[in-house]
């Protein structure tokens, strides 16, 4: 399993870096859709949406993305507020109560609410290759948090974070993630990549807040997989499971960071 995992990781890194920094703006929406549409396909499998219903759902998803790409119109205030309520209020309550979802129509709608804002965020964060570094900086926070949580959890993990949802995660892992992302955001906040200026404690709050959101995104997908009785969302990525398994934290952080950015820049 190690060799396929390494090969897949190399491919994914090359795919992302090439797209983020070199892909012309006109092709970026399709590139982003190539990430989100497979995740939506995996979402339908988790809730046993199959056949014509699955095909129609994916075609409609692609059509909505295509319409947005053609018009260039991104969501406004209402959608960004909805994203914040969803990830900061509804999803934490969902995890605390461990609600299940059996209605397939509701599951389809929830899939859009979770994944389409991440696609919008990819477009908003990266209107052109010259903004690729800012998008990569946001995504890197998630990767740093995941890596630090993994090693801190393995070394010090004793207190389970959510044993009924994801037994492998610990509070010590979360602490390691917060430490690493705190250092990272203090550094990246001084880089000039972003269009707003914050004091050091402001960047620390941003980093820790997005780290918490990344944990929430990870736990939510873990819960839906547990409810579906599967270990991975699919086997699309050899050695890594599915696309959802790789981007569960990213979809949350991308959507929330873009919503917060929108509110901050439109209130100035």
Secondary structure in CASP SS format (residue, H / E / C, confidence):
PFRMAT SS
TARGET T0000
AUTHOR 0000-0000-0000
METHOD secondary structure of the structure
MODEL  1
X C 1.00
X H 1.00
X H 1.00
X H 1.00
X H 1.00
X H 1.00
X H 1.00
X H 1.00
X H 1.00
X H 1.00
X H 1.00
X H 1.00
X H 1.00
X H 1.00
X H 1.00
X H 1.00
X H 1.00
X H 1.00
X H 1.00
X H 1.00
X H 1.00
X H 1.00
X C 1.00
X C 1.00
X H 1.00
X H 1.00
X H 1.00
X H 1.00
X H 1.00
X H 1.00
X H 1.00
X H 1.00
X H 1.00
X H 1.00
X H 1.00
X H 1.00
X H 1.00
X H 1.00
X H 1.00
X H 1.00
X H 1.00
X H 1.00
X H 1.00
X H 1.00
X H 1.00
X H 1.00
X C 1.00
X C 1.00
X C 1.00
X C 1.00
X H 1.00
X H 1.00
X H 1.00
X H 1.00
X H 1.00
X H 1.00
X H 1.00
X H 1.00
X H 1.00
X H 1.00
X H 1.00
X H 1.00
X H 1.00
X H 1.00
X H 1.00
X H 1.00
X H 1.00
X H 1.00
X H 1.00
X H 1.00
X H 1.00
X C 1.00
X C 1.00
X C 1.00
X C 1.00
X C 1.00
X H 1.00
X H 1.00
X H 1.00
X H 1.00
X H 1.00
X H 1.00
X H 1.00
X H 1.00
X H 1.00
X H 1.00
X H 1.00
X H 1.00
X H 1.00
X H 1.00
X H 1.00
X H 1.00
X H 1.00
X H 1.00
X H 1.00
X H 1.00
X H 1.00
X C 1.00
X C 1.00
X C 1.00
X C 1.00
X C 1.00
X C 1.00
X H 1.00
X H 1.00
X H 1.00
X H 1.00
X H 1.00
X H 1.00
X H 1.00
X H 1.00
X H 1.00
X H 1.00
X H 1.00
X H 1.00
X H 1.00
X H 1.00
X H 1.00
X H 1.00
X H 1.00
X H 1.00
X H 1.00
X H 1.00
X H 1.00
X H 1.00
X C 1.00
X C 1.00
X C 1.00
X H 1.00
X H 1.00
X H 1.00
X H 1.00
X H 1.00
X H 1.00
X H 1.00
X H 1.00
X H 1.00
X H 1.00
X H 1.00
X H 1.00
X H 1.00
X H 1.00
X H 1.00
X H 1.00
X H 1.00
X H 1.00
X H 1.00
X H 1.00
X H 1.00
X H 1.00
X H 1.00
X H 1.00
X H 1.00
X H 1.00
X H 1.00
X H 1.00
X C 1.00
X C 1.00
X C 1.00
X E 1.00
X E 1.00
X E 1.00
X C 1.00
X C 1.00
X C 1.00
X E 1.00
X E 1.00
X E 1.00
X E 1.00
X E 1.00
X H 1.00
X H 1.00
X H 1.00
X H 1.00
X H 1.00
X H 1.00
X H 1.00
X H 1.00
X H 1.00
X H 1.00
X H 1.00
X H 1.00
X H 1.00
X H 1.00
X H 1.00
X H 1.00
X H 1.00
X H 1.00
X C 1.00
X C 1.00
X C 1.00
X C 1.00
X C 1.00
X C 1.00
X C 1.00
X C 1.00
X C 1.00
X C 1.00
X C 1.00
X H 1.00
X H 1.00
X H 1.00
X H 1.00
X H 1.00
X H 1.00
X H 1.00
X H 1.00
X H 1.00
X H 1.00
X H 1.00
X H 1.00
X H 1.00
X H 1.00
X H 1.00
X H 1.00
X H 1.00
X H 1.00
X H 1.00
X H 1.00
X H 1.00
X H 1.00
X H 1.00
X H 1.00
X H 1.00
X H 1.00
X H 1.00
X H 1.00
X H 1.00
X C 1.00
X C 1.00
X C 1.00
X C 1.00
X C 1.00
X C 1.00
X C 1.00
X C 1.00
X E 1.00
X C 1.00
X C 1.00
X C 1.00
X E 1.00
X C 1.00
X H 1.00
X H 1.00
X H 1.00
X H 1.00
X H 1.00
X H 1.00
X H 1.00
X H 1.00
X H 1.00
X H 1.00
X H 1.00
X H 1.00
X H 1.00
X H 1.00
X H 1.00
X H 1.00
X H 1.00
X H 1.00
X H 1.00
X H 1.00
X H 1.00
X H 1.00
X H 1.00
X H 1.00
X C 1.00
X C 1.00
END
